[in-house]
Amino acid sequence: MKINLISFDSFSVRSTFTIVKTDLNIFIDPSVAIAPKRYGLNPSKKEIEELKKIKSFIINNYKKADLFVITHYHWDHCPSPDSEHFGLFKSDKKFFIKDYKNTNKSQELRAKRVVKKAKEINKNFKFEKADNKKLEIGNTLIRFTKPLWHGPKNSLLGKVIGVYIEYKESSFLFASDIQGIIPKETLKELIEFNPKILVMSGPATYHYKWDKMLTKKSNENIKSFIEKTDVEKIVLDHHLLRDLKYKEKIKDVLKFAKEFDVKILTAAEFEGKKILQLEANRKFLV
């Protein structure tokens, strides 16, 4: 199995676009977006260039996918009907999507727009609501999680799904925008999948509405996950990397993970790239 973290906040803009290669090419959340305002500032030139680069990559490469996964309907995960890269829905491959009846009203309305427009541009558009589903294609096992909260329980942001991929001796869980491991139900679900590699959004510590106690809870639950699974690598990125002091917020997790020989990485570190944090550094780039 080869895992390519194509675009994440640590080295790119808002995105968790991932390609997993087994005997299939699996495109997970093939989208990208940009924060219209940060520190009261418009996007920097570097952010705009990166946004265009990733959109072009999606447009030029989506035909290589054997299947697509959309974990929820925020535009940094699912292409907006108004975006250039929405053309990927012209693909003749199947899209496994979050059940939009089991989230919030905003995501449901967005999802209906997406499906409607996809059917308009592709009369053969194929999709399946993926929550809690399981399938085997060739030598690849794919399982989808139950709906998970986008952050803490009863989050106004609704729910997401994760996708677990097993191929030969490798296992990978993409847990999407869970914003750390906060509800006990989320922790239980992730432990049951027991992946060797876990990729997820970290706590949204950059946001002024974020409660510090949620970060503390997430840190404790990540420790529990490490203790109770065979995980080897955990990628914490996305929301967490919008905070320039992200390491300080997870320092006890970093220390704990070392005791278990578990690597806690950003997507940039996983890919061997430089950590740029373009959005977090906007005030220095404009």
Order of alpha helices (4+ residues) and beta strands (2+ residues): beta-beta-beta-alpha-beta-beta-alpha-beta-beta-beta-beta-beta-beta-beta-alpha-beta-alpha-beta-alpha-alpha-beta-alpha-alpha
